[in-house]
């Protein structure tokens, strides 16, 4: 296979150096919050978000006042988007069923699907009010049957993100805190500012949020490591440079470390995309972010065939993969590593990010090799149970006793032998 890089992003070594810095910063913040709880959370909020209210939790009256100040169209649009997310999540939930089977006469095994009790949903902000992230985490958790949902989102330039708050409320959040970044995740995990420690933390965020989730995993569950957004546009000679550039920059505007990659079999496209992106950046209001992301993390890769595009795309394992080719379903049939596929020019990542109903909290940094994105199943524990008759216990006990002895587990063996002594008379 011949891979030609028309444009390369930052090196692996540069990425590793940046990761190490992030890890160190997060480790220090988490240790401080674990030790000093409320005081440390307040210090971090004041330092990073310039936010230090008497109470970080919004009251019911504050929430209603905030919602009341929104235009009717904004409220209607939020409810429409949440209906799409809920509809798809309900269909996914219906696919998860409890089972009970008799595997041998008298041996009954089963599993139950039990929702997590307490979930913390982080809805990022900072540069933009990430309204859609409230749909993706809060609505999905509620649909899964989570009993209590704590939602956190940061202020934006010292102001309350009204639309995000409305989305969290309409989605079903039981309590809403205006709190951002690592300090929000730590407060939910350790318990601070009146938050009862949660069992699981979900939601996307920047590199610091993703690293905080990684370091908190074990103390709490997490959905996945959803860091800075990624897009891979897979295109052949049927695609045009305008659409490819729009869709690359549409994700690059998330932030300066968002990878945007064009993978193509078209030399014409590969060699013209840079000029098209440059032209679009001149008019794009978010060019200050998208331009840096494209400069440092943008790549253009040229290969010879669809088969090679599948191979390279699976190696990249991007969060979002747009397929702009004459036969998009070929990639649906053959690709295995990605967060979400967007098949054909009629759809795009923005649909998935904001409104269409599939979840936008997706695996980044090659995690698509081993996990999918956030969905109702992430909020559900599939736990097993067993029920055995006396006769079946004696039968299983014979095998169990010998197998425990084989491994040298004498206490385990005695568990089996006790049942044999008590129930072997029932064997026919």
N, C-alpha and C positions, 0 to 999 in steps of 0.2 A: 504494500500500500504506500502511495506517495502522498505525503501531507506537506503542503506549502503554506507557510505562515506569511500572509501578506502584511499583517500587523500583529505585534505581540504586546501583551500587557506587562505588568511588573513581574519580576522574577519570583521563583519559589522562595529564595533566600530572603527577599524583601518582605514577602508575606509572612514568613516565619518570624522575622524580627518584629514586625507589627503585632503579631499574635502574642509574642512573649511580653511585650509592653502592656497589652490589654490584660493579660492574665495576672500580671503583677498588680496593676491598679485595682482590679476587681477583688483579688485576694485581700488586699488591704482594707477595702471598703467593707467587705463581708465580715472580716474579723472585728472591725470597729463596731459595726452594728450589732453583731452577736454579743459583744461585751457591754455596750452602752445603750442598746435598744433605742428608746424614743429620742434621747438626746442626740445620738449619732444620726438617726434618720432626719431629724430637724436640721442638723448641721449640713448634711449632704444635700438636702432639698434647698437650703439657703444658698449653698455654694454653687450647685449645678443649675438650679432652676430659678434662683432668686425668689423663692416661694417659702413663706413661713407663717401660715395663717394660724389663728387660735385652734382651729380644728380642721384637720385634713379631710375629714369625712363630711360629705354633703348631707344635709338634712332633707327630709321629704319635701318640706316647703321650699327649700332652695332649688331642688330638682324641678319642682313644678313651675317655679318662677322662671327658671332657665328655659324650660321647654316652651312656656308661654311666650317667650320673646322671640321664638324662631318663626320664620315665614311658614305659612301652611304648606307651601310646595315642598319645602325642605323636610317637614315632618312626613308628608305623603311619600316622598322619594325614599326616605329611610325605611318606612314601613313596607314599601314595595320590595326593596332589596332584601329586607329581613324575611319577607314571605318566601322569596326564592330560595334563600339559604335554608329556611325551615323546611320547605317542601322536600328538598333533596335530602336533608338530614333525616327527616322522618322516613323517607324511602330506604335510606341506608340502615336506620335503626331497625326497620322491619325485617332486614336480612339477618339480624342477629337473633337467633332463637335458642331457647333452652333445650337441652336434649336429655333423654334418659333411655338407656339401652340395657338389655340383659345379654351380657357377653358370653356367659355360661349359665347353665341352669342354676338359679339361685344367686347369681352375681349381677347386681344392678349397679351400673355406673352412670353418672350424669354430670352435666355442667350447668351452672346458672350464670347469667349475665347481670352483674350487680353494678350500678353506677357508683362512682367515687362520691364520698359524702360532701367534702368541702374542696372547692376549686378556686384558685386565684387566677383571674383573667387580666393579663397585662395588655393594655391598648396603647401602642406607642404614639408619640406626638413629636414635640420638638420643632422640626421644620414644617411639618404639615399636620393638620388635624386628621388622624387616621380613623375616620368614622367607620369605614368598612371593617376594620379589625375588631370592632365591637360585635358586629354581626357574626363574624367567623368564630369567635371564641364564646361569647356569652350565649348567643342563640343556640349554638351547637351543644354546649354544655347543658342548657335547659332542656333541649330536645332529648338528650341522653338520659335525663332524669336526675341530674346532680341536685342535691338537697339545698346547698347554700353556695352562692356565687359572690365572691368579693372581686370587684373590678377596680383597677387603678389606671389612671392616665395622667400625664403631666400637664401642667399649665403651658400655654403657648405665649411666650413673650409677656408673662405676667398676667395673662387673661385666662378665664375659664373657657375651655373648648366646648361651647354650648351644644353643637351638633353631635359631638362624640358622647357627651353626657346623656343626651336624649337617646342615642342609639343604645347605650348601655342599659338605660332604664327600660326602654321598650323591649330590649332583648331578654330581660328578666333578671338583671343583677339585683341581688339583695342588699348590697351596700356599695357605695361608690366613693372612692377616695381620689383626691387630686394630688397625685404623687407619682413621680416618674423615675425611670432609670433603675440602676442597680438597687437603690434604696427602696424602691417599691417592691421589687422581688424579695429582698431580704426581709422587709416588714411583713410580707405575707407568709414567708417561710418560717421565720423565727417567732413572729408575733410581736407587733409594736403598734403604737398609736391606737390601741383598742382593737386591733385586728386579731381575731383568734387564729392561730396557725392553721394554714390550709394543708390539705393532703397532696395537692398537685398544683403546679403553676404552668399556664399555657400562654401562648401569644408570641408574635414576632417582635423584632427590635433590632437595634444596631449591634455592633460587635461586642459592646460591653454588656448588653442585655443577654445576648446569646451565651457569652462566657459566664455570666452570673448563673444562668440556668444550668450550665455544665457543672459548675462548682457546687451548686445546691442539690444536684441530683443525688438521690440516696436519702437525704433528709426529707425531701419531697419528690414526688414523681414529676416528670415533665412530659410535654407532648413530643417535642423534637427540638433540635438545634436549628432554629430558623433565624439566621443572621441576615446581613445585608443582602438585598434581593439580587437575583441573577436572571438573565434572559439569554437564551440561545435561539437564534433564528436559523432554521434549516431551509435553504432555498435552492431551487434549480433555475434553469433559464426561463421558466414561466413567470418568475417573480420580478418585480420592478424595484429599483433602488429607492424610490420615494417611500413605498410601504415598509421596506426593510429598515430604512433609516428611522422612520417614525416609530416603529415598534422597538427598535434598539434604544432610542433616546427616551421613549416613554417609560422604560424601566431604569435607565441610567440616571434619571432625574431624582430617584430616591435618595441618592447620596454619592459622595465622591469615591466610595469603595465598592460600588455596585458593578459587577462584571456584566458586560454586554458583548456577545460573541455572534458573529455571522459565520456560518458554516455552509459552503456552497460548492456546487459543481460548475458554476458559471464564472469563467474568468472575467467576462464583461462586468458582471455584478461585483465581483471581488475587487476589481480595479477602479470601479466608479463609486463605490459606497463612501469612501473617505470624502470626496468632493460633495456628495449629496448631504452627508452629515454636517460638514462644515457650513453649507448653505442653510440648512435647517437651524443650526445653532445660532445663526445670526438673528433669527426671528423668535426663537424659543424663550419664553419668559424665565424658564428655569435653567438657562444655559450655563449659569455659574456653577451649578452642581453637575448637570449632565455632561458638560464639556470636560470637566476634570475626570469624571468617571470614564468617559470614552478615551481620553488621553492616556490614563494610567491603567485601566482595566479592560479597555476595548480590544477585541481581537478579530481578525479576519482570516479564515482558514479555507483553503482551496483543496478539494479532493477530486477524484475522477468519476465516482459513481454513487448511486443511491446506497449501495451496499457499504461503501466506505463512509458515507455520511452517517449511517446507522452505527457503525463501529466507533467512529470518533464521538458521536453524540453520546453513546453509552459510556464512553470513557470520561467525558466531561461531566455527565450526570447532573445537568443543570436543573435548577428549581423550576423555571418556566421554559418550555420548548414550543416554539411556534413552527408549524410545518407549512411552508409556502412552496408547494411542489405540485406537479401534475397529478400525483397519486398519494394524497396524504394518508390514506388508510394503510399503505405499505408500511409506514413508520409506526402506526398503531399496532400492526401485527408483529412487527419485528423489534421495536425498541423495548428495552427492559429497565433502563435507569433514568428516571426523571421524577420531578414532583408533579407536574401537570402538563398535559399535551393540549395544544390549541390547533385544531386541524383545519387548514384551509384559510384563505384570505378573508373569509367572511367573519371570522372570530379573531380575538386578540387577547393579550394578557390583561388589558384593562377591564374587559368583561368579567374575567375570573376574579380580578382584584376587587371589583366594586359591586357587582350586581347580579351576575347570571345564576349563582346558586352553589357552584362548587367552592370548596374552601380555599382561601388564599394563604393560609399558614402552611408553608411547604418546606421540604428539606433543602438545605443549601450545603455548599462545600462538599459535594459528592455524597452526602448522606442519602440521596436517592438510590444509591446502590443497595441499601438495606432497610429503608423505611419509606412509607408514603407520608402524606400530609395529615393535618389535623382533620378528624372526622368524629362522629359520635362514638365510634369504637374506641377512640383514645381515652374516653371518659368512663369506660366500662371495664370492669374486671371480670374475666371469664374464670370462674372458680369451679373446682370439681368436688364431687362427693361420691361415696360408695355405701351400698347397703347389701348385706350378705346373709343368706340363710345358714342355719346350723350345718346342714349337710355340705353346702358349698364352702363354708369356712373350714371344715375338715379337709376337703379336697385341696383348697388353696394352701392350707397350712402344711400339707405334706411337701409340696413344692417349695413353699416359702422357707420351711425349716432347713431343707438341704441347701438352698441358695444362700441363706444367711450363714450357714456353716462354711460354705465354700469361700465366703469373704471374711470369715473370722469374726462376724458380729454376733457374739453369743447372747447379748441382751435382746437383739432382734429375734434370734432363733427361739428364745424362750417365749416371746410373744406368740410365735406360731405354735410352739409345742403346747402351751397352755390351752389353746383352742383345740388342738388335736386331742388332748386328754379329755376335754369336756365334751367335744362334739363328734369324735370318731365313731361312736356307737351308731350315729345316724347314717353313716355311709352304708350304701347298699352293696 
